[in-house]
Amino acid sequence: MTTPPALLIAGHGTRDDAGAEAFRAFVRELGRRHPGLPVAGGFIELSPPPLGEAVTELVEQGVRRFAAVPLMLVSAGHAKGDIPAALAREKERHPGISYTYGRPLGPHPALLGVLERRLDEALGGTDRSEATVLLVGRGSTDPDANAEVFKAARLLWEGRGYAGVETAFVSLAAPDVASGLDRCAALGARRIVVLPYFLFTGILPDRVRRQTEEWAAAHPGTEVRSADVIGPEPELLDLVMERYEEAVKGDLRMNCDSCVYRIALPGFEDKVGLPQQPHFHPDDDDHHHGHGHHPHGGHSHSHAH
């Protein structure tokens, strides 16, 4: 019987120890659920183990073929550029290996169901029709990635009975959290639930909660609640395996219709067709720790189409 390709999970990385451990625990749980499948996971930056170490771990187990799945909600610079570049580098380091590359996770109906559950937990039985949701994404300099968060917000709104679902970002993109809350209030919201569009805890979800509390303290007339992150739910574990199966079978449906590296979007025309280089995302805290804030304009992407 042919051994199936191994599963390599690629994470973003965080300076938050609990967030990094949540990722590592998630990878271990995937391996426990699928005992016949070699599973390893690593980060692009900020957290151990690095992605290259995870590849080496698989190679040392005798793995020659694997499918890489980005554990990310949207396809921004990391999923479009850094991970493919890192995998190409690993192929040079380990002659004879081959890999396929899966697509990011969201917005997927299963994850929308988890977000709905997080909102119900925060509402505690309060009528949904009285609640305006503010979905807060990571934020990117890639307009396609930001548009994906708006798409998730719209899909979350459809058919679920909330008063409204607005969108904001915690870094790199407007509107920021405070502006998003201002917009909800201007639209007449009396009860707002801020929903972080993040898989695990970390510096940025903590920042979303802190900024939400600061805004709420300054606006006592509006009730504001914070919902939890998605977390290592069964739906997330199942979705990763769905993305793995897609990658193994070659059934990839990467969204390229609005990709800044393929389509000349207004204000981003200079990015079309640029060569791909690994880069660093601004750190998940308020400092740059030496590697600087590299603009995302200096790379394109090389994922399979």
N, C-alpha and C positions, 0 to 999 in steps of 0.2 A: 504494500500500500504506500502510495506517495505521501510524503510528509507535506502538510499544507504550509504555505508561506507563513513565516513568523509575523507577529504584530508588533510594530514599533509605534509607540505613542509619543508625539512631539508636543511638548508644553511650552508655554510662553516664558515662564519664569517669574519669580516675585522675590522681593527682599523680605517678605513676610514668612517666617518659619512655619507657621501653622498652615498657610496656603500651600507652601511647597510640600509639606508633609501630606496634605490632603490629596495632592496629585500623586505622590508616591504610593499612598494607601490605595488610591483608585486603581493604579496599575497592578498592584498586588492582588486586588480583588478580581480584576479581569483575568489574571493568571489562574487564580483559584477556581473561578467559574469555568475555565476552559483548560482543563489539565493536559489535554493533548496538544495544546498550542503554545509554542514559545512566545512569551510576551515580555517586552522590556519598554521602558520609557525614559525620556530625558528632556532636558530643557534647552531652549535656544540661548538664554542668557540668565544671569542673576542667581540661579539656584543650581545646586548639585542634584543629580548627576547631569553633566552636559550630554547632549544628544549623541556625540561621538562615542562616549563611554558606553551608552546603551547599545549602540551598533556593535561595538567590540564585544560586549557581553553576549550578544546573539551569535556573533561569528565564532566565539570560543565554545559555544554549545553545538557548533557544527552547522549553523544556519547559513544558507547561501542565497535564499530568496526571502524577501519580506515585503509586507505592505505597510507603509507609513501613514498614519492617520493624525492630522493636526487636531489636538484637543483645544479647539478654538471655536468661538461662536460665529465669527465673521472672517472673511478672507481679506485681510489687510496686508501690510508689508511683510509680516512674518510668514504667513501662509503662502503668499504669492512669491516671495523672494528668498527669505532667509532659510527656510526649511529645504526647498529644492537645492539651493546652493550648498547647504551643509551636507545633504545627501549625496550630491555629486562629488563633494570632497571625500566623503567616506568611501565611495566607490573607487576612488583613486587609491585610498589607503588600504583597501581590502580587495585586491584583484579577484575577480570571479564571482562577486556578489551581484545580485540584481534586485531591483525593487520597483514597486508601483506606488503611486502617491494618491491618497484619498482626498476627499474634500472636507472643508470645515463642517461643523455640526448644525448650525442654525440657518434660518429659522425652521425648525422641524416641528410637526404637530405634537410629537411626544414631549418636546421641551416646552412648547406652549402650554401643554397640560400641567407641567410642573410649575411653570410661572403662575398659572391660574390657582394652583394649590397654595403657593406662597402668598398670593393676594388674599385668598380665603382665610389663611392663618392670621394675616395682619388685620383683616377686617373683623375677625371674631364674631361672625354672625350678622354684622351690619349689612344692610341691603346694598347690593352692588350698584344699583341705580343711583345711589347717593355718593358713589366713590369715583373720583377722577384719579387715574393712574399716571404716574410719571415714570416711564421706563428710561433708565440711565445706563448708557453704554460706555465702553472704554473711551472711545473717541480716537480718530485717526486723521492723518493728513490725506488719506485716500478717500475721495468722495464716494466711491462705490461701497467701501466698507461702512461709511456712515449711513449711506442709503439703506444698507441691509438692516441696520438697527431700526430705522423708520418702518421698514417692511415688517419686521417682527412686531412693532407696536401696532401697526394696522391689523395684522393677523390676530393679535391678542384681543383687539377691540371687537373684531367681527363675531357677532352672535353670542357674546358672553354677558351682555347687559350692563357693562360699566357706563358711567356717565360720559366718560371720554378717556382716551389714552394719548398722552403727549410724550414727547421724546426730548432727552437732554444727554449731555456727555460730561464725563468727569475730567477729561484732558484733551488737548489738541484740537477740539472742534466746538463750535457754538451750536446751540445754546448750552451754557454751563448749567449746573444744578440750580443755582439761585435764579437764573433767568427762566429756566423751565418751570420752577415753582411760581415765579411771578406771572408767567403766562397762564398757568392753571387758575391762579387767583383772579386774573383779569377776565378769564372766561366764566367766572362765577362759581368756581369750585369752593365748596364749604368743607369737604373732607378729601384729603389727598393721600394716596399711598405711593410712596417712592419705592420703586422696584428695581434693584440693581440687576442689570443684564450681565451677570458674571457667573462662571461655573463654580468657583470656590472662593473662600474668604481670602483677603489679602489687603495690601496697602490701599489700593484704589476703592474697593467696596467699603473699607473703613472710612475713607475720605468722603464717599457719597453720604454715608450715615452722619458723619460729623457736620458736613455742610447742610444737610437736611435739618439737623437739630438747631444749627445756628439760625437758619431761616425761620424755623418754627418759633424760636424764642423771640424773634423780631416781629412776628406776625401772630400774636396770640388769638386773633379772631378766626383763624383758620386751623382746623384740626389736621395735623400731619402725622402719618404713621410711616414707619420703615419696615419693608418686607425683607426677608432673608434671600441670600444667593441661592442658585439652583441646587448645588450640593451633589454628592455622589449617589444620586437616586437610581433605582433599577432602570428607569427609562433612559438615563444617560449611559449606563453600562450597555444596554441593548442597542442604543443608537451608535455607539462606537463600533460594535460588531457589525451593524448594518453598513457603516462606512467602510469597514474592513472588507466585507463581502463584495461591495461595489468595486473596490480597488483591485481585489484579486480577480474578479471577473472582467475587469476592464470597462465596467459600466460607469464611467465618470461623466458627471454633468456639471462641470465647473462653469460658473457664471462669468461669461466674457462679454456679454452684450454692453455692459457699462463699465468695462475695465479701463482704467486710466492709461494703462500701458498699451492698449490696442485701439482705443477710440479717442479722438481729439475732443475732450470735454473742455468747455470754456474755462480759460485760466490755467489749464493743465496741458496745453498742447505740446509743451516741450518734453513731456514724459513718454510720448508714444515711441515704442520700439527701443527704449534705452537698454543697454546691456545689464545683466543681472549681477549684483554683488551683494554679499551678506552685509547687513547693517545692524546697528543697535537702536532699539526703541529708547526714547527717553525713559530714564529709570522710574520705577513705580514709587518714587518719593520725591521730595522737593529739591534734591541735589543731583548732580550729574556724575559724581564720583569718577572723574578723570577721563571717561571716554567721550565726553562731549555730547551735544545735541546735534546728531547728524540729521540733516533734512532727508526726507524720504524720496526726494526727487532723483537721487543718484542711482536708481536701480529700476529694472523692469522685472518681468517674471518669466519663468521658463517651464511652467507646469504644462502637463500634457493636455492637448485639446483634441 
